[in-house]
Amino acid sequence: MRQAPVVIFVVNEIAASFDKILTMDERVSEICNAQSIGAAIENMTLTATELGLGSLWICDTFFAQKELSEWLNGELYAALAVGYAEEKTCARPRKKPENTIEWRL
Ligand SMILES: Cc1cc2nc3c(=O)[nH]c(=O)nc-3n(C[C@H](O)[C@H](O)[C@H](O)COP(=O)(O)O)c2cc1C
């Protein structure tokens, strides 16, 4: 995060507060919002790549979660560091699908 020229903080302004006990509807809404935010971040990383930029999706923001969320006025969900990458990465070999998917018929 220190090295990147740009860090985008992704914030959920309507997140339920940590100390609130959620109803089932509220819980589903939180789960839904988290998935939407994840999809949005994925789109941001794909667009960065398309533009020739490097990016790093960062979720281990717990070291300053409270301070950052207060500063940003919402619940910090992720930080996305963006910049010109110093090195070119190649795609890692993927696990064979038969080891990762279990088909239940
Ligand atoms: C939800 C999520 C959270 C991540 N959080 C971190 C993080 O906190 N720190 C980090 O160095 N990388 C983080 N990453 C990046 C991953 O470690 C990994 O580099 C990235 O998903 C690319 O995977 P690949 O190299 O297998 O394609 C995160 C990725 C995702 C999808």
The ligand as an ORCA input file, in Angstrom:
! r2SCAN-3c Opt
* xyz 0 1
  C     -10.984    -11.259     -1.311
  C      -9.503    -11.141     -1.556
  C      -8.719    -10.593     -0.577
  C      -7.338    -10.460     -0.761
  N      -6.589     -9.891      0.228
  C      -5.263     -9.790      0.065
  C      -4.464     -9.198      1.080
  O      -4.951     -8.765      2.096
  N      -3.129     -9.109      0.879
  C      -2.536     -9.573     -0.290
  O      -1.313     -9.488     -0.409
  N      -3.275    -10.109     -1.269
  C      -4.604    -10.235     -1.126
  N      -5.374    -10.761     -2.142
  C      -4.721    -11.166     -3.401
  C      -4.489    -12.675     -3.457
  O      -3.555    -13.020     -2.454
  C      -3.947    -13.100     -4.844
  O      -2.735    -12.479     -5.108
  C      -4.893    -12.743     -5.938
  O      -6.176    -13.233     -5.630
  C      -4.423    -13.309     -7.299
  O      -4.420    -14.696     -7.250
  P      -3.658    -15.570     -8.342
  O      -2.219    -15.164     -8.251
  O      -3.872    -16.995     -7.892
  O      -4.269    -15.266     -9.646
  C      -6.740    -10.898     -1.969
  C      -7.563    -11.453     -2.961
  C      -8.926    -11.572     -2.775
  C      -9.782    -12.147     -3.886
*
